[in-house]
């Protein structure tokens, strides 16, 4: 039932029903019940329909009421009393597991206490035989009744009644593997705790709504958590607690682990199937782990890819996989992690894979240039070796970019193999249905990897995660890695809850019911307002969630030119579309009304979390919309409104942090949920360019003080005159060309060293003549030398950009291009790829007496795939210079810049390069 604004005074609105439809596996009818004090004849209901509607409402309301106990149910508590005791094993496999069971028992105590029932916790050795018990963990009583926890798989558990006693038990054991990495800690498996959280939800009205513990903390760290006061958990009111007298359920979750970074493992995570990894390592790009750059770049450069005649001994590591020693090191890495105790070890090629160009790699496995097949064959061979040497272990192979599609030369993998699918849409899964993968699949979901939206704005909806979980379960996907943790518990909290709960029963649970379950439990009396709030929010972002997000159907496309690109590349355009002013006004209205009417303290604390998230989105969207107004009418008034909004946003973000830049939790919360842990104010200001998040050079990071003092910007234009004579560095033709000077980056101060540019072109070439003042002394040991870079974007309809860079050294020319890598998953996508090559020339002269550096860059149009530009042809581009000025300091200058430009390669600052003929009267 949908209770709208007009009926908030009715009994149902004053007393929201604390019950989950999913308990019945029933999808309730959705009814719009509106109260209008002014009768309208057109709205009169005929008597026959009125009677039918009355019956319908009676049934609907009956379905909303919690079911009463059956006559033969086992009553655990009623009439303010319980005769039960919670009984723990006398010993566990480790002190941490003992403490985890104690905290789990304390959680049951709190659930009983919330309804007025006091229940004690005792060890099994003190069991009062005249009282029934709730036996937790691997007790002697559970063993006596035939339960062998070692036979349980993963996070399986049993709920069983024996007489008047209740057994809740899973397999509780420490991680078999050991790691010293605090950011990748070992986690115990707490099957009993999973059984307890499900028991509390099904029979004791407990809802696990938000994280109850911080990152890297397991339930054994919950001793200082007051469960009754914690806003993370809600205990719904019950007059009695009962279970079926014949209860005997063994449940094995469909998921083995479901993690993101940073990993969490509190009651919220275990209850909602977000299990930490216990006996698996990875998944990841393992070549660099097996063969780290340091020390091998010095001792064995032959281990690394041969690229353009040089070994690539820098960056994250790319490898010569035909080298037998490289193959052996990869295998030794698998053995090492297997022998540390992990049941599943991972194997995956490097990110941004760059193929080795040596002859042996080309001939490897007789696959020529088919690097996908080379990698699959190599990885299968390593799996076969591991199966022989460690038959009880499993290997998890990454299917990613080059290996996104299955192998072509074989159709089955060894029985120890599982595949990590880094695409989990139907189009990603379908090709694997013809391949025998005995170990099944894991999934790498990109739900919260933003596509031009920042990671601090909502990305997914209940409808999206419902379909996704159903697809994952139907396709034998056992474990999940969530790329991007999802950190908006105020705005996306229902989505995280629904996704987790869907894994309990993907066939019968539904997002609509789970949304109701969450909303009623979290917001009680003001659930109607919050339902409207979330409905409007998720409707607005549904298009993004289903189609425009990372790896969604409309994420990228192939234009007529054939080279893949994104539908959208401007983050302001994306965010402005998702968060229009009318939506923000509606969200503010609904949340303000909920805040005004909320009486319960837990509800107020939860609303405060929603408020912080919403305020962040509102201030972000306001800057975007005012920026659009400024672009349309770039006058002082529109600029000042924009700068004011940026300052207000920055001040709000600063208020999230206290001393030593530590984040401050929302009042009432034990720890900070937003901002996410480890995220500074600069992160929230979007001060960095992250994967698919090009925000660094946007208005969010303008120097508002400098901009208030600066004149309004104008477009820069460089005229390129046509010549009929051969051009060299000393050609007299340069004397007829207008000189243009570079300006200081960020428009601050005066340049110590001036740089001047001139441009000409003929039928085949673009010529750029550059003269710059050199520093008095260039430090030979300096990491950064004086350099000049030319950026060219010849075609406005294409996202291809070229970069040509030089230093005073005549052999220093380098080139790179952005836009040729069409796979948006590749980390080089939209970055400058140094593997691109062009046939261009560079001449240089250094005048030591005048301390000047003269250069001539000659760029053939053919090297860019272009013909001679006709008169009036307009390219976009820029020229930049870096000079060393001593003391490790650098001076940056640029030709085309605005008051907001912060980087030399900022494409938003590109000026116009206009081609002319020698005689302007003759085209």
VEXBASE-872916 format. One record per residue (C-alpha): z, x, y. Coordinates in steps of 0.05 Angstrom, whole numbers. Each point is the difference from the previous one (the first is absolute). Layout:
        w        u        v
        Z        X        Y
...
REM end
This chain:
        w        u        v
        0        0        0
      -18       25       69
       52      -20       52
      -33        3       68
       29        6       69
        3      -75       10
       49      -10      -57
       49       56       11
       56      -51       10
       -7      -30      -69
       49       15      -57
      -48       45      -37
       -9       44       61
       76        5       12
       13       16      -73
      -57       42      -30
       -1       -4      -75
       18       67      -33
      -46       -3      -59
      -63       37      -23
      -58      -42      -26
      -19       59      -44
       62      -14      -42
      -36      -62      -25
      -70       32        0
      -19      -61       41
      -46       -2       60
       30      -52       47
      -43      -46       42
       -9       21       72
       16      -57       47
       -5       -2       75
       59      -45       20
       -2      -14       74
       48      -42       41
      -30      -35       60
       49      -42       41
      -58      -39       31
      -33      -47      -51
      -75        1       -1
      -35      -60      -32
      -54       45      -27
       53       38      -39
       32      -61      -33
        4        9      -76
      -19      -61      -41
       59      -28      -42
      -32       20      -66
      -12       72       24
       69        1       31
       31      -16      -68
      -42       53      -35
       19       51       53
       74      -18       -8
       -4       13      -75
      -38       65       13
       54       25       49
       55      -18      -50
      -34       42      -53
      -13       58       49
       73        1       24
       25       -4      -72
      -42       61      -17
       31       39       58
       71       -9      -28
       27       53      -47
        0      -25      -72
       68      -20      -26
       26       32      -63
      -20      -29      -66
       57      -30      -41
       -4       56      -50
       -5       58       51
       52       55       -1
       42       -7       63
       19       68       28
       35      -26       63
       17      -68       29
       52      -35       42
       17       65       37
       19       36      -65
      -29       44      -54
       31       22      -65
      -51       56       -7
        7       75        8
      -54       52       12
        2       52      -54
      -29       70        6
      -13       53      -54
       56       49      -12
      -50       56       12
      -72       11       24
      -50       56       -5
       18       29       68
       50       -9       57
      -57      -26       44
      -16      -55      -51
       74      -18       -6
        4       -8       76
      -65      -40        1
       29      -49      -51
       64       -5       40
      -39      -16       64
      -42      -50      -39
       63      -34      -25
       27       -1       71
      -64      -36       21
       14      -54      -52
       71       -5       27
      -28      -12       70
      -48      -54      -25
       58      -37      -34
       46       11       59
      -51      -29       49
       11      -67      -35
       75        7       -5
        4       28      -71
       43       62      -11
      -20       42      -59
       27       67      -24
      -36       63      -25
       31       37      -58
      -22       53      -51
      -14      -23      -70
       63       35      -25
       42      -48       41
      -38      -62      -21
       46      -61       -1
      -22      -31      -66
       25      -69       20
      -50       -2       58
      -75       -3       -3
      -39       56       32
      -64       19       36
      -16       65      -37
      -42       49       41
      -38       60      -28
        3       32      -68
       68      -26      -20
       27        0      -70
       -5      -75        1
      -75        4       14
      -10       50      -55
       41      -42      -49
      -47      -58       15
      -62       39      -20
      -25       25       67
      -30       70       -3
      -16       21       71
      -40       61      -23
      -53      -48      -25
      -10      -28       70
      -62       20       39
        6       18       73
       44      -47       41
        7      -52      -55
       66      -38       -7
       33      -55      -42
       37      -62       23
       38      -29      -60
       58      -46      -14
       45       13      -59
       50      -57       -5
       28       -6       69
      -17       72       17
      -60       23       40
      -36       67      -11
      -43       33       53
      -27       66      -23
      -59       47       11
      -14       72      -16
       40       42       49
      -15       74       -3
       -9       60       47
      -68       27       18
      -24       47      -55
      -35       43       51
       31       45       52
      -25       18       69
       33       36       58
      -41      -36       53
       46      -44       41
      -60      -40       25
      -19      -14      -73
       67      -11      -33
       12      -17      -73
       19      -73      -13
       41      -31      -55
      -28      -60      -37
       48      -58        9
      -27      -55      -45
       68      -35        2
       -2       -3       75
      -69      -33       -3
       29      -50      -49
       58      -13       47
      -43      -12       61
      -44      -49      -38
       62      -35      -29
       29       -8       69
      -64      -28       27
      -11      -49      -57
       71      -25      -10
       44       21       59
      -45      -16       60
       -8       72       24
      -60       21       41
      -17       74       13
      -36       -6       66
        0       69       33
       18       72      -20
       75        7       -9
       -1       76       -4
      -36       55       38
      -55       46      -26
       13       45      -60
       63      -40      -17
       13      -33      -68
       48      -56      -13
       56       49      -17
        3       13       75
       18      -73       16
       76        9        1
        5       -7       76
      -45      -62        2
       35      -66       12
      -46      -46      -39
       29      -63       30
      -15       23       71
      -65       38      -13
      -60      -36       31
      -43       30      -56
       27      -50      -51
       12      -75        3
       46      -38      -47
      -20      -73       -1
       56      -52       -7
       14      -25      -71
       55      -47      -24
       -3       28      -70
      -32       58      -36
      -29      -12      -69
      -51       27      -49
      -35      -31      -61
       48        3      -59
      -57       25      -44
      -23       53       50
      -38       56      -35
      -54       33       42
      -29       69       -4
      -43       15       61
      -44       62        8
      -27        7       71
      -75        9        3
        9       58       48
       28       69      -19
        7       26       71
      -19      -26       68
       11       52       54
      -18       23       69
       23       58       42
       57        5       16
       26      -25      -66
       56      -52       -1
       40      -26      -59
       53      -50       23
       15      -69      -27
      -56      -29       43
      -51       47      -32
       23      -12      -71
        5      -75        9
      -71       -2       29
      -33       45      -51
       -7       59       47
       25       48      -53
        6       74       14
      -33       49      -47
       45       24      -55
      -41       40      -50
      -66       10       37
      -23       54       48
      -52      -13       52
      -51      -29        9
      -32       51       45
      -51       54       14
       27       51      -50
      -48       60        6
       38       27       60
       66       -8      -37
      -27       39      -60
      -36       53       42
       33        5       69
      -38       34       56
       57       48        8
        0       49      -36
      -66      -10      -36
      -44        5       63
       18       74        1
        6       17      -73
      -57      -43      -28
      -49      -25       53
      -49      -13      -57
       42      -60      -19
      -24      -37       62
      -65      -36       16
      -59       42       22
      -26      -34       64
      -59       29       37
       10       68      -32
       75        4       14
       61      -17      -41
       39      -58       32
       69       31        2
       29      -46       53
       21      -72       12
       28      -42      -56
      -39       35      -55
      -68      -11      -33
      -15       33      -66
      -52       32      -44
       10      -43      -62
      -47       40      -44
       48       58        3
       37        2      -67
       64       23       33
       -2      -59       48
       -7      -47      -60
       58       35      -34
       45       -5       61
      -15      -75        5
       20       -8      -72
       63       42        8
       21      -46       56
       -5      -60      -47
       42       37      -52
       52       20       51
       13      -71       23
       -2      -27      -71
       52       51      -22
       45      -19       59
        9      -66      -35
      -51      -46       33
      -35      -48      -46
      -60       -7       45
      -32       58       38
      -55       -7       52
      -68       33       11
      -44       -8       60
      -53       40       38
       13       21       73
       -5      -48       57
      -63        9       43
      -33       33      -60
      -49       55       17
      -43       22      -59
       -5       73      -18
      -70       27        9
        3       56      -51
      -51        3      -57
       51      -10      -55
       26      -65       31
      -71      -26        6
      -12       13      -74
       69      -25      -22
       -6      -52      -56
      -76       -3       14
       12      -51       55
      -35       35       59
       20      -33       66
       37      -58      -33
       70       20       19
       30      -66      -21
      -20       15      -72
       24       72        4
       69      -24       21
        4      -54      -53
      -20       47      -56
       49       53       24
       57      -50        5
      -15      -30      -68
        0       70      -31
       69       13       31
       26      -66      -27
      -25       17      -70
       37       67        3
       64      -35       23
       -5      -52      -55
       -3       56      -51
       57       42       30
       45      -56       25
      -20      -62      -40
       57      -44       28
      -20       11       73
      -49      -39       43
      -48       24       53
      -17      -40       62
      -69       16       28
      -19      -18       71
      -64      -41       11
      -14       17       72
      -64        8       43
      -42       45      -45
       33      -29      -62
        5      -72       26
      -52      -21      -51
        9       10      -75
      -32       59      -37
      -71       -8      -23
       -2       49      -59
       57      -30      -39
       32      -69       -8
       70       13      -25
       59       43       19
       52       32      -44
       57      -46      -21
       49       35       47
      -40      -17       62
       13      -49       56
      -44       -7       61
       26       -7       71
      -49      -46       36
       -1       15       74
      -37      -64       12
       30      -65      -27
      -51      -52       23
      -42      -36      -51
      -59       45       17
       42       61      -15
       27      -26      -66
      -63      -31      -29
      -36       65      -18
       59       22      -43
       -3      -60      -47
      -51       36      -43
       42       63       -6
       55        9      -52
       63       24       36
       55       -4      -52
       57        9       49
      -25      -53       48
        1        8       75
       43       12       60
      -19      -25       69
       -1       33       68
        0      -56       52
      -17       12       72
       36      -62       26
       36       35       56
      -49       55       16
      -24      -26       67
      -72       -7       20
        3        8       76
       63      -42        5
       57       51       -2
       52       -1      -54
       48      -38       45
      -37      -66        2
       -6      -50      -58
      -57       11      -48
        6      -47      -60
       16      -73      -13
       32      -42      -56
      -68      -24      -22
      -27       71       -5
       58       28      -42
        0      -61      -46
      -73       11      -19
       11       75       -5
       59       -4      -48
      -37      -51      -44
      -60       47       -4
       43       61      -15
       38      -34      -56
      -63      -30      -31
      -32       69       -2
       54       38      -37
       25       40       60
       68       25      -20
       25       37       62
      -12        0       74
        0       49       57
        0      -34       68
      -35       45       50
       35      -13       65
       71      -24      -14
       -3      -64       40
       56        4       51
        0      -65       40
       55      -39      -35
        5      -46       60
      -73      -21        2
      -22       16      -71
       66      -10      -37
      -25      -64      -34
      -62       37      -24
       39       56      -33
       46      -51      -32
      -58      -42      -26
      -38       59      -28
       62       25      -37
       18      -68      -27
      -71      -14      -23
        8       55      -52
       54      -42      -34
      -52      -50      -23
      -68        9       31
      -30      -59      -37
       50      -53       21
       30       23       66
      -35      -17       65
        3       29       70
       13      -67       32
       62      -13      -42
       26       71        9
      -11       -5       75
       43      -62        0
       51       36      -43
        4       58       48
       -1      -42       64
       56      -48      -21
       45       56      -25
      -12       46       59
        2      -49       58
       36      -62      -24
        6      -50       57
      -57       31       41
      -47        6      -60
      -48      -52       31
      -10       43       62
      -10       63      -41
      -49      -35      -46
      -42      -16       61
        9       71       25
      -25       32      -64
      -55      -51      -11
      -30       16       68
        8       76       -9
      -31        3      -69
      -57      -47       19
      -18       47       57
       -3       62      -45
      -29      -33      -62
      -70       23       16
       25       72        5
       42       -6      -63
      -56      -28      -42
      -62       35       29
       10       52       54
       59       41      -27
       -6       66      -37
      -44       -8      -62
      -12      -73       15
      -70      -30       -7
      -19        6       74
       35       66       12
      -66       38       -1
      -74      -16       -5
      -67       34       -5
      -44      -10       61
      -76        3       -3
        4       75       10
       34        2      -68
       62       41       18
       66      -36      -11
       43      -16       60
       56      -47       20
      -12      -68       29
       51       17       54
       17       69       27
       39      -19       63
       74      -13      -14
        9      -38       65
      -56      -48      -19
       33      -12      -68
       71      -10       26
      -22      -42       60
      -35      -47      -49
       59       -5      -47
       53      -12       54
      -29      -44       55
       46      -22       57
        4      -72      -25
       26       23      -67
       53       44       31
       23      -57       44
        7      -45      -61
       38       51      -40
       47       13       58
       12      -75        7
       17      -10      -73
       45       61       -6
       37      -16       65
       13      -71      -25
       27       27      -66
       44       50       37
       28      -56       43
       16      -46      -58
       25       50      -51
       75       -7      -15
       10       42      -62
       14       74       15
      -44       27      -57
      -58      -42       25
       10       27       71
       -1       72      -26
      -65      -14      -38
      -31      -31       61
       19       62       40
      -42       41      -49
      -59      -47       10
       11        6       75
       -5       76        1
      -65       -2      -40
      -30      -55       43
       17       34       65
      -35       63      -23
      -63      -39      -17
        2      -39       66
        6       63       42
      -56       33      -39
      -46      -60        8
       16       -7       74
      -24       71       13
      -64      -14      -39
      -16      -64       38
       15       31       68
      -43       60      -19
      -57      -48      -14
       10      -31       69
        0       70       31
      -65       17      -35
      -32      -63       27
       26        9       70
       24       73        9
       36      -10       66
       69       24       23
       33      -67      -13
      -23       -5      -72
       16       73      -11
       71       -8       27
       14      -60      -44
      -24       40      -60
       42       61       18
       61      -45       10
      -10      -29      -70
       -5       69      -30
       64       22       34
       37      -62      -24
      -25       11      -71
       22       73        1
       69      -20       26
        8      -52      -55
      -19       51      -53
       49       49       30
       55      -52       -7
       -8        2      -76
       29       71        0
       67       29       19
       30       70        1
      -41       55      -32
      -59      -48       -3
       32      -37      -58
      -22      -72      -10
       50      -55       15
        7      -57      -51
       -7      -72       23
       69      -28       11
       30      -24      -66
      -42       45      -44
       30       58      -38
      -60       45       11
      -65       -1       39
      -58      -40      -30
      -44        8       62
      -20       52       22
      -11       27      -70
       40       61      -20
      -28       65       26
      -44      -33       53
       12       25       70
      -12      -35       66
      -67       37        4
      -20      -30      -66
       15      -70       26
      -37       14       64
      -59       16      -46
       -3       71       28
      -37       29      -60
      -67      -11      -32
       16      -21      -71
      -44      -20      -58
      -42      -58       27
       45       -4       61
      -35       34       59
       52      -17       53
       17       68       30
      -53       -4       54
       11      -73       18
       38      -32       58
       64        0      -41
        6       74       15
      -22        3       72
       41       42       49
       15      -59       45
       29       43       56
      -62       43        4
      -45      -60       -3
       35      -35       57
      -13       61       43
      -73        9      -22
      -63      -33       27
      -35      -52      -42
      -46       36      -50
      -76       -1        4
      -52       15      -53
      -23       72       -7
      -75       14       -8
      -37       63      -17
      -75        1       16
      -44       39      -49
      -64       22       35
      -63       11      -41
      -33       69        1
      -67       25      -23
       18       74       -1
       35       40      -54
       76        2       11
       46       58       -8
       69       18       26
      -30       33       62
      -58      -48       13
      -15      -12       74
       -6      -74      -17
       76       -4        1
       -1       11       75
      -33      -68        9
       55      -38      -38
       62      -31       30
       66       32      -22
       57      -44      -25
       72       26       -7
       53      -16      -51
       66      -32       21
       71       12      -25
       21      -42      -59
       49      -55       20
      -20       10       73
       59       45       13
        0       62       44
      -56       47       15
      -40       40      -49
       10       75       -1
      -68        9      -32
      -61      -40       20
      -53      -22      -48
      -70      -22       24
      -54      -35      -41
      -75      -12        8
      -48      -36      -47
      -75        1      -14
      -45      -27      -55
      -71        9      -25
      -39      -34      -55
       43       27      -55
       67       24       28
       61      -16       41
       23       62       39
       70        7       27
       17       58       47
       75       12        8
       36       52       42
       76        6       -1
       50       48       30
       35       42      -53
       74       17        5
       16       69       26
       27       20      -68
      -16      -37      -65
       56       11      -51
      -34       27      -63
       56      -28      -43
       -3      -70       29
      -14      -54      -52
      -42      -39       50
      -56       37       36
      -40      -24       60
      -49      -52      -26
      -49      -53       23
      -18      -63      -38
      -58      -48       10
        6      -71      -25
      -62      -43       -8
       -8      -74      -19
      -74      -12        7
       -4      -71      -27
       45      -55       27
      -12      -44      -61
       24       54      -47
       70       30       -8
      -28       70      -14
       26       54       47
      -16       74       -1
       43       59       21
      -26       70       17
       51       54       14
       -5       72       23
       43       59       23
      -21       64       36
      -15       31      -69
      -76       -8      -10
       12      -16      -74
       52      -54       12
      -41      -63        3
       24      -58      -43
      -21      -72       -6
       27      -64      -29
      -18      -74       -2
       38      -65       -4
      -27      -64      -28
      -39       23      -60
       56      -12      -50
       -6      -74      -14
       58       -9      -48
       56      -24       45
       51       22      -52
      -19       72        9
       49       34       49
      -61       34       32
      -27      -69       19
       -9       -2       76
       23       73        4
      -44       61       14
      -26       26      -66
      -11       76        2
      -47       -4      -60
      -55      -30       44
      -51       53       21
      -53        3       54
      -54       50       19
       19       19       72
        7       64       39
       51       32       45
      -10       58       49
       58       30       38
       12       53       54
       68       24       23
        1       31       70
       62       44       -5
       -4       19       74
       -1      -72       25
       43      -26      -57
      -51      -52      -16
      -27      -27      -65
      -71      -27        0
      -28      -40      -57
      -62      -38      -21
        3      -54      -53
      -68      -22      -27
        3      -64      -41
      -65      -21      -34
       -9      -76        2
      -24        5      -72
       67       28      -22
       30      -66       21
      -55      -40      -34
      -30      -20       68
      -65        5       37
       -8       21       73
       38      -49       45
      -43      -40       47
       15       -6       74
       64      -39       11
       28       12      -69
       75        0        3
       46       37      -47
       75        4        4
       40       63       -6
       46       52       30
       11       74       11
       69       32       -4
       28       70        9
       65       33      -24
       24       64       34
       59       44      -17
       43       12       62
       53       45      -29
       69      -12      -29
      -29      -41      -56
      -23      -53       51
      -68      -32        1
      -41      -31       56
      -42      -61      -19
      -58      -25       41
      -51      -55      -13
      -63      -27       33
       10      -76       -7
       71      -24        4
       42      -58       23
       72       -2       22
       18      -22      -70
      -36       55      -38
       48       43      -41
      -45       35      -49
      -64       40        7
      -34      -39      -56
       19      -69       26
      -64      -41       -9
       26      -51       51
      -11       54       53
      -72       15      -18
      -47        1       60
      -74      -17        5
      -54       51      -14
      -65      -25       32
      -68       31      -17
      -53        6       55
      -71       25        7
      -19       60       43
      -32      -47       51
       41      -63        8
      -63      -37       24
      -34       12      -67
       35      -28      -62
REM end
